[in-house]
Amino acid sequence: MNLNEQQIDRYSRHIILNDVGVEGQEKILNGKVLIIGTGGLGAPAALYLAAAGVGTIGLVDSDNVELSNLQRQVIHFTPDVGKPKVLSAKEKITAINPDVKVVTYKTRVYSGNIADIIKDYDFIIDGTDNFAAKFLINDACVLSGKPFSHGGILRFDGQAITDVCLRRRLRKMLCRHVRRQAYWERSQECSAQYRQQRP
């Protein structure tokens, strides 16, 4: 992929960085990031990724924009009230950077659709606001070998966790499961033997 003149100008601040350069910017343009939740966490992430030139951004959210969203969900504007959040966000991403392909999913993630949604992306960002979704995203990413980042905010506190060492973690998780299973089976055998020995 060769950058055109407009792209060289747009991404010049990246290109002059030794750790990025032209090759790095081309990798960014070829990157695919999925953002689950386009609210207070996903909205700024989407804007910054679009500005940076991430080539494909997927957006997952089932909600429509509400007036109460606007004080923190910076990708949505007053005329967007009532509009699906994924469409509102897509419009802003396209306006900030026409190089970006935006794929929208107006749905919630659940066990029946998450594997199919995340499969084509290089990195997953969890911007959801409930533990059930966070656990689901975590499990799906670990099982699929996808690097991911969780974000969480409550009032004035926030946290972020990024996991890119998935294969090692999955192996440890499976090893612990196998050890627990072996321990359980052995304890059942011992219990059975003990019961047989009792008069």
C-alpha positions in Angstrom: 0.0 0.0 0.0 1.4 3.4 -1.0 0.2 6.5 0.8 -1.1 9.3 -1.4 -0.2 12.9 -1.0 -3.3 13.7 1.1 -2.6 10.8 3.4 1.0 11.8 3.8 -0.1 15.3 4.8 -3.0 14.0 7.1 -0.7 11.5 8.9 2.5 13.5 8.8 2.7 13.7 12.6 2.7 10.0 12.8 5.1 9.5 9.9 7.8 11.7 11.5 7.8 9.5 14.6 10.7 7.0 14.4 8.5 4.3 15.9 5.8 4.7 13.3 7.0 6.1 10.0 5.4 5.3 6.7 5.4 1.5 7.3 3.7 1.9 10.7 1.0 4.2 9.3 0.3 1.7 6.5 -0.2 -0.9 9.3 -2.6 1.4 11.1 -4.5 1.9 7.8 -4.7 -1.8 7.4 -5.9 -2.3 11.0 -9.3 -3.4 12.1 -10.7 -2.4 15.5 -14.1 -3.3 16.9 -15.6 -1.0 19.5 -18.4 -2.6 21.6 -20.5 0.3 23.1 -20.5 3.8 21.5 -21.2 5.7 24.7 -19.0 7.5 27.2 -16.0 5.1 26.6 -16.5 4.0 23.0 -17.2 7.5 21.6 -13.8 9.1 22.3 -12.0 5.9 21.4 -13.8 5.9 18.0 -12.9 9.5 17.3 -9.2 9.1 18.1 -8.9 5.8 16.2 -10.6 7.5 13.2 -8.2 10.5 13.4 -5.2 8.1 13.6 -6.3 6.4 10.4 -7.3 2.9 11.6 -8.6 1.5 8.3 -11.7 -0.4 9.6 -13.7 0.5 12.7 -16.6 -1.7 13.7 -19.2 -0.3 16.0 -21.6 -2.4 18.2 -24.5 -0.7 20.1 -28.2 -1.3 20.2 -29.2 2.0 21.7 -30.4 5.3 20.3 -29.0 8.7 21.2 -30.7 10.3 24.2 -30.4 13.9 25.3 -28.9 12.8 28.6 -26.0 11.1 26.6 -24.7 14.3 25.2 -22.8 15.6 28.2 -20.3 12.7 28.0 -20.7 10.8 24.7 -18.8 13.3 22.6 -19.4 11.6 19.2 -23.1 12.4 19.4 -24.6 15.9 18.8 -28.0 17.4 19.6 -29.6 16.7 16.1 -28.7 13.0 16.7 -31.2 12.5 19.5 -33.4 9.6 18.6 -30.9 8.3 16.0 -29.2 4.9 16.4 -25.8 5.5 18.1 -23.9 3.4 15.6 -25.2 5.6 12.7 -24.5 8.8 14.6 -21.0 7.6 15.3 -20.5 6.4 11.7 -21.4 9.9 10.4 -18.8 11.6 12.7 -16.1 9.1 11.9 -16.6 9.5 8.1 -16.6 13.3 8.5 -13.3 13.3 10.5 -11.6 10.8 8.2 -13.0 9.5 4.9 -10.2 6.9 4.7 -11.9 4.9 7.4 -14.4 2.1 6.6 -17.1 1.9 9.3 -19.0 -1.3 9.9 -22.1 -1.0 12.1 -23.9 -3.6 14.2 -27.1 -2.2 15.8 -27.4 -5.1 18.3 -26.2 -6.1 21.7 -23.5 -8.8 22.0 -24.6 -12.1 23.4 -23.3 -15.7 23.4 -25.0 -16.4 20.0 -23.5 -13.6 18.0 -20.2 -12.4 19.6 -17.9 -14.9 18.0 -19.2 -14.0 14.5 -18.9 -10.3 15.2 -15.4 -10.2 16.6 -13.8 -12.7 14.1 -12.7 -10.3 11.4 -11.1 -7.7 13.8 -7.5 -7.4 15.0 -8.3 -5.7 18.3 -11.5 -5.4 20.4 -12.4 -2.4 22.7 -15.0 -3.0 25.4 -16.8 0.2 26.1 -19.9 -1.5 27.7 -21.4 -0.5 31.0 -22.4 -3.9 32.5 -20.5 -6.8 33.9 -22.4 -9.5 32.0 -21.2 -8.0 28.7 -17.7 -7.5 30.0 -17.4 -11.1 31.0 -18.8 -12.2 27.7 -16.4 -10.1 25.7 -13.5 -11.2 27.9 -14.3 -14.9 27.3 -14.9 -14.5 23.6 -11.6 -12.7 23.1 -9.6 -15.2 25.1 -11.2 -18.2 23.3 -10.7 -16.5 19.9 -7.1 -15.4 20.7 -8.1 -11.7 20.1 -6.2 -8.9 22.0 -8.7 -6.6 23.8 -9.1 -3.7 26.1 -11.7 -3.2 28.8 -12.7 0.2 30.1 -14.9 1.1 33.0 -16.1 4.3 34.6 -18.1 4.9 37.8 -18.6 8.5 38.8 -15.1 9.9 39.2 -13.2 6.6 39.0 -12.1 4.7 36.0 -10.0 1.8 35.0 -8.6 0.2 31.8 -7.2 -3.2 31.3 -5.5 -4.4 28.1 -4.8 -8.0 27.4 -2.5 -9.0 24.5 -1.0 -12.2 26.0 -4.0 -14.4 25.3 -2.5 -17.6 24.2 -0.3 -18.0 27.3 -3.3 -17.0 29.5 -5.6 -19.4 27.7 -3.0 -22.2 28.2 -2.9 -21.4 32.0 -6.6 -21.2 32.2 -7.0 -24.6 30.5 -4.2 -26.1 32.6 -6.0 -24.9 35.8 -9.2 -26.4 34.5 -7.5 -29.7 33.8 -5.9 -29.8 37.2 -9.2 -29.0 38.9 -10.9 -31.7 36.9 -8.2 -34.2 37.7 -8.4 -33.2 41.4 -12.2 -33.5 41.3 -12.0 -37.0 39.7 -9.4 -38.1 42.2 -11.4 -36.9 45.1 -14.4 -38.8 43.8 -12.4 -42.0 43.5 -11.1 -41.5 47.1 -14.6 -40.9 48.4 -15.8 -44.0 46.6 -13.0 -46.1 48.0 -13.5 -44.7 51.5 -17.3 -45.5 51.4 -16.5 -49.1 50.2 -14.0 -49.6 53.1 -16.5 -48.5 55.8 -18.4 -51.4 57.5 
